[in-house]
Amino acid sequence: MSRRLPARFILGLLLIGLVLFLWRGQLPAARDWIVLGDVAALRQFGLVFLVVVVSLLLRGLRWAVMMESRIPANRATVIAGYGWCFLLLQLLPIRSGEAVRPLWVSRRGGNVPHALGAIIVERFIDLIILLGLLVAAGAAAPDLRRFYRDDLVTVLLIGCLLALAALPFLLRLSRAWIHRRESSGTSKGLSGFVDGFQVLTHSGKSGIIAATSLATWTSLAAVFAGYFGVLHGVPWYAGVAVFSLANLSAVIAVAPGNFGIFEATGTMVLGLYGVPVDQALVSVTGLHVTLLSAQLGFGLACRLQLLIGEDR
């Protein structure tokens, strides 16, 4: 998809190696990892794997709905393209994988400005849900608020909800502004970009987008809560806090797959409930590896589907 991808993969591996080097004196002993082979842990890993795959299918469906009639491909192909691009996003460092999906849309002859707008809509909706989950966890356990500014998170959530409510009005203003500049060479691209946001005002599409988004994030949060509850006996809001903070921190991820930040976030939150650092790091790493394994399997299956489709 890009000649620079191999170099980015190498950079990602070097960054992971750097993280491991910095952690070399803090990694748990070999005997601490045995707990991941317990039947209870294996069952949790299987459940996590299944839910992650289903959540990726839902996110792919959401993307396909957003790109409907904007890319010359059927829904199955668009979902497969999403899965493959999502895998590349996880494997590439410093969030450089964000450009992969627009590039894929461009190669398929789709509307790239619309895709850019749709991606921003995705991120915006996901942000609202993650902030809501974090606020819910903090309301149930005030001690969790030491890891973030509760007032800032609440204000940000309210601001996002107000922006969502004002979106129809903002879109009308944008349309009027673009219409006055129809003679400009950039007006077509801007119109496509605004169209990417327009999906939220479409009654049928907005319902599917909201349902798939809520189902995706709440099911994953529930899996995190159950996983840490079974392995460490911590309350549900601890797992939800790990889930929310880890995903929000992905914005500043440097290493591929949010490696390092994910483990640090989980270890700190679990430590608040008396889980020793070694045990917390083992369980968080096991969960992270399972998440990445599910994403890898789904992404490769999607890539295979795309290759088979090209051969037909």
Secondary structure, 3 states (H helix, E strand, C coil): CCCCHHHHHHHHHHHHHHHHHHCCCCCCCHHHHHHHHCHHHHHHHHHHHHHHHHHHHHHHHHHHHHCCCCCCCCHHHHHHHHHHHHHHHHHCCCCHHHHHHHHHHHHCCCCHHHHHHHHHHHHHHHHHHHHHHHHHHHHHCHHHHHHCCHHHHHHHHHHHHHHHHCHHHHHHHHHHHHHCCCCCCCHHHHHHHHHHHHHHHCHHHHHHHHHHHHHHHHHHHHHHHHHHHHHHCCCHHHHHHHHHHHHHHHHHCCCHHHCCHHHHHHHHHHHCCCCCHHHHHHHHHHHHHHHHHHHHHHHHHHHHHHHHHHHC
